[in-house]
C-alpha cells in the first residue's frame, strides 16, 4: 500500500539554530535524524515522505534539502523562504524552486507576536509569487486569528493552495465556524496531523473529512513532535482506524491528495 507522510521533521542543533528549542527540557531537545525513524517507518508502511521546516531560516531549508537528497523515499521539502523580502524569495526559488525538491513553503507564524503577520504587504507580495509559481503554502496556525488571516490571504490570492497543518489546532468556539468558511474555498486543504490522543482525533478527523471532503485531506505523522503524545506506530494506527471508519476512499487521503497538493510527481 502507498502511504505518504507529509509532515516529518529533522533537526540538527549543530547545523541550525532552533530558537523555540532554547530552554526546552523535553525529549525534543536533541538531534533527530531520519535514520532513527526508519524502523517505525517500515513498521507503519510509510512509503514516501515530506520534510517540513522547523526554523525560520534558510539554513534549516538547506539542511532538509541535503537530507532529502540522501534518502530516496523523501519526495519533497516544505521549506522556509524570506517572505518579508520578495526579491530574496524570488532569488531562492530560482535557485531551489520548480523542478527541485522544494515542494512547499512554511513560516512559523504561530511564533510571531503579530497574528496577522501573513497580511504584511511584502509577505503578501511573496505569497503572490508562490501562487504564480504553483508552490503551495503550509499554514501552521494555533488560534482562530490565524484562520481569519489565511482567509484574507485567499481573498487576495485565490489561486494559492494552502493547507492547515494540524487542522489549525481544533478547539471550542470560533474554530469550527472559521474552518467551515475555509472549506468553501477549493484551494484550502487540511493536514490530519498533530492531533494528540484518539479522543481528540476522532471528532477532528470526522470534521475534516465531512467539510473538506476526501479530496482535500491528507496525513502527517509529525515526527518527532508527536512522540510527546504517542509513538509513531501508535499515532498512525489511530489515524488509520478513524479514517477507515469514515471513508472507503482511503487512497485519496493516504497519498493521492498529498501527491497532487505538493506536486510530488514533478
PyMOL commands that set and color helices and strands:
alter all, ss='L'
color gray80, all
select helices_A, chain A and resi 19-21+34-44+58-69+86-96+109-111+117-119+121-133+144-156+165-168+174-183+198-211+225-228+232-246+250-262
alter helices_A, ss='H'
color red, helices_A
select strands_A, chain A and resi 4-8+48-52+74-79+102-106+136-139+162-164+188-192+217-219
alter strands_A, ss='S'
color yellow, strands_A
deselect
rebuild
show_as cartoon
